[in-house]
Amino acid sequence: FKQQCPLPVVILTCWFILLGKLVGQDTICLGLNVDGRIEDLQETAGLLTKCLPFVCSLHPQQSIRKLLAQTQETYNALHAHQLSFAPDRPENASALSSLPYPFGFEWREYPAPVIGGTTSFTVQQWESYAEPFQLKLVALSDDNTITLHFHFDQSVLRTEQIQRIANQFSVLIAHIIAQPEQLLERLVILSPAEQQLLMTFNQQLSDYPHELCLHQLFEQ
């Protein structure tokens, strides 16, 4: 997987799939944060961060591998044209919110420490907010470690809901890595314990006297 597709694209694709399952829609639009530091702007001082609309179509009969390729193509195109982009609300943006992008995604790679003589400077915390959102996934890459942070609007979502979403995301990633050719419609986001609980709730069978008529059962 890692050799064929960059890690930011893998995590972003999983995020799209989970959002699609959570909101029950086959088209998801989120805001993709980019740093704006391309070409001759690498050493420019100041904040150049902007938020680009990323629209993903999820087809139930599509395989994960094909969706990864689709996401990577759009991801590369957005990064290549980020300097010429004007941030307008997309026509097919989600109707779930009046925000331009109710959902968001950002990939950050911490820079290497800067060493001067006996002094070392290291980034300890890094936050950027280009647009308001209801739910945003931030993936932080540091050496060989990736840490996921779920940022959310506390007036819309509760902490326990975010914990459930984080658990579902973990289940989904494990499923996708294990079966990259699986179809989207067959992916699960519930843990084995949650699946068992759901089956228990759906057990509505009970014994009743088969020799009685319906009106007699009501009388009893």
C-alpha positions in Angstrom: 0.0 0.0 0.0 2.7 2.5 1.2 4.8 1.8 -1.9 1.9 2.5 -4.3 0.1 5.3 -2.5 1.4 8.1 -0.2 0.3 7.9 3.4 -1.6 11.2 3.3 -3.8 9.9 0.5 -4.4 6.6 2.3 -5.6 8.3 5.5 -7.6 10.9 3.5 -9.3 8.1 1.5 -10.2 6.3 4.8 -11.6 9.6 6.1 -13.8 10.0 3.0 -15.2 6.5 3.4 -16.0 6.9 7.1 -17.7 10.3 6.5 -19.7 8.7 3.7 -20.9 5.9 6.0 -21.6 8.3 8.9 -23.7 10.8 6.9 -25.2 8.3 4.5 -24.1 10.2 1.3 -22.2 9.0 -1.7 -20.6 12.4 -2.4 -18.5 14.1 0.3 -17.0 17.6 0.1 -14.4 18.5 2.7 -11.9 21.3 3.1 -8.3 20.2 2.4 -5.7 22.4 4.2 -2.6 23.2 2.2 0.4 25.2 3.3 0.7 27.3 0.1 4.5 26.9 0.2 5.3 25.7 -3.3 7.7 26.8 -6.0 9.5 30.0 -4.7 7.5 30.4 -1.5 9.3 27.9 0.6 11.2 30.5 2.6 8.4 33.1 2.7 7.6 34.5 6.1 4.0 34.5 7.3 1.0 32.3 7.0 0.1 31.0 3.5 -2.3 28.3 4.6 -5.6 28.0 2.6 -8.5 25.5 2.4 -9.3 23.9 -0.9 -12.6 22.0 -1.7 -12.0 18.3 -2.2 -15.0 16.4 -3.6 -15.0 12.6 -3.5 -17.6 10.3 -5.1 -18.1 7.0 -3.3 -19.6 4.2 -5.3 -20.7 1.1 -3.4 -19.3 -1.3 -6.0 -16.0 0.5 -6.2 -12.9 -1.2 -4.8 -10.7 0.5 -2.2 -7.7 0.4 -4.5 -9.6 2.3 -7.3 -10.8 4.9 -4.8 -7.2 5.4 -3.6 -6.1 6.1 -7.2 -9.0 8.5 -7.7 -8.2 10.3 -4.5 -4.5 10.5 -5.3 -5.2 12.1 -8.7 -7.4 14.8 -7.2 -5.0 15.3 -4.3 -2.1 15.9 -6.6 -4.1 18.2 -8.8 -5.2 20.4 -5.9 -1.6 20.7 -4.6 -0.3 21.6 -8.0 -2.9 24.4 -8.5 -3.2 25.7 -5.0 -1.7 29.1 -5.8 -4.3 29.9 -8.4 -7.3 28.8 -6.4 -10.1 31.1 -5.3 -11.9 29.8 -2.2 -15.6 29.8 -3.2 -18.2 27.5 -1.8 -18.6 24.5 -4.2 -22.0 24.0 -5.8 -22.2 20.4 -4.6 -21.0 21.1 -1.1 -22.7 19.3 1.7 -26.2 20.5 2.6 -25.6 19.3 6.2 -24.2 22.7 7.2 -24.1 26.3 6.2 -20.3 26.2 6.6 -18.3 26.1 3.3 -16.7 22.9 4.6 -18.4 21.1 7.5 -15.6 18.5 7.3 -11.9 19.0 7.0 -8.6 17.2 6.6 -5.0 18.3 7.1 -1.7 16.4 6.8 1.3 17.9 8.6 4.9 16.8 8.6 7.0 18.1 11.5 10.2 19.7 10.3 13.5 18.3 11.5 15.1 20.0 14.5 17.2 23.1 13.8 20.6 22.9 15.6 22.8 25.8 16.2 25.9 25.1 18.2 24.7 23.5 21.5 21.1 24.8 21.0 18.4 22.8 19.3 15.0 24.2 18.2 12.1 21.7 17.8 8.5 22.3 16.9 6.3 21.1 19.9 2.9 22.2 18.8 1.5 23.2 15.4 -2.0 24.5 14.8 -3.6 26.2 11.8 -7.3 27.0 11.2 -8.1 28.3 7.7 -11.8 27.7 7.8 -14.5 27.0 10.4 -15.6 23.4 10.5 -17.7 20.9 12.5 -15.3 17.9 12.3 -11.7 17.9 11.1 -9.1 15.1 11.0 -5.5 16.3 11.4 -2.7 13.7 10.8 0.7 14.5 12.2 3.7 12.8 10.9 6.9 12.7 13.0 9.7 10.4 12.0 8.0 6.9 11.8 5.0 7.9 13.9 1.6 9.2 12.7 -0.8 10.7 15.3 -4.4 11.4 14.4 -6.3 14.3 16.1 -10.0 14.9 15.7 -10.9 18.5 16.0 -14.6 19.3 16.4 -17.2 22.0 17.1 -18.3 21.3 20.7 -21.7 23.0 20.0 -22.5 20.3 17.5 -20.7 17.2 18.7 -19.9 15.6 22.0 -16.7 14.1 23.2 -18.2 10.6 23.4 -19.3 10.9 19.8 -15.8 11.8 18.7 -14.4 8.8 20.7 -16.9 6.5 18.8 -15.8 8.0 15.5 -12.1 7.5 16.4 -12.8 3.9 17.2 -14.7 3.4 14.0 -11.9 5.0 12.0 -9.4 2.6 13.6 -11.6 -0.4 12.7 -12.0 0.9 9.1 -8.2 1.4 8.6 -7.4 -2.1 9.8 -10.1 -3.5 7.4 -8.8 -1.6 4.5 -5.1 -2.5 5.0 -6.1 -6.2 5.4 -8.3 -6.2 2.3 -7.3 -3.5 -0.2 -9.4 -5.0 -3.0 -12.6 -5.0 -0.9 -15.7 -3.2 -2.2 -16.8 -0.1 -0.3 -20.2 -1.5 0.4 -18.7 -4.4 2.3 -16.5 -2.3 4.6 -17.4 -2.3 8.3 -16.8 0.4 10.8 -18.2 -1.5 13.9 -15.9 -3.4 16.2 -16.7 -7.1 16.9 -18.2 -6.1 20.3 -20.5 -3.5 18.6 -21.5 -6.0 16.0 -22.4 -8.5 18.7 -24.4 -5.9 20.6 -26.3 -5.0 17.4 -27.1 -8.6 16.8 -28.3 -9.0 20.4 -30.6 -6.0 20.0 -32.1 -7.4 16.8 -33.0 -10.8 18.4 -36.7 -10.3 18.6 -37.8 -13.9 18.3 -40.0 -15.4 21.0 -42.1 -18.5 21.4 -45.9 -18.2 21.3 -48.8 -20.7 21.1 -49.1 -21.5 17.4 -52.6 -23.0 17.8 -54.1 -19.7 18.8 -55.5 -17.1 16.5 -54.2 -13.5 16.4 -57.2 -12.0 18.2 -56.8 -14.7 21.0 -53.2 -13.7 21.5 -54.2 -10.1 21.9 -56.8 -11.1 24.4 -54.1 -12.8 26.5 
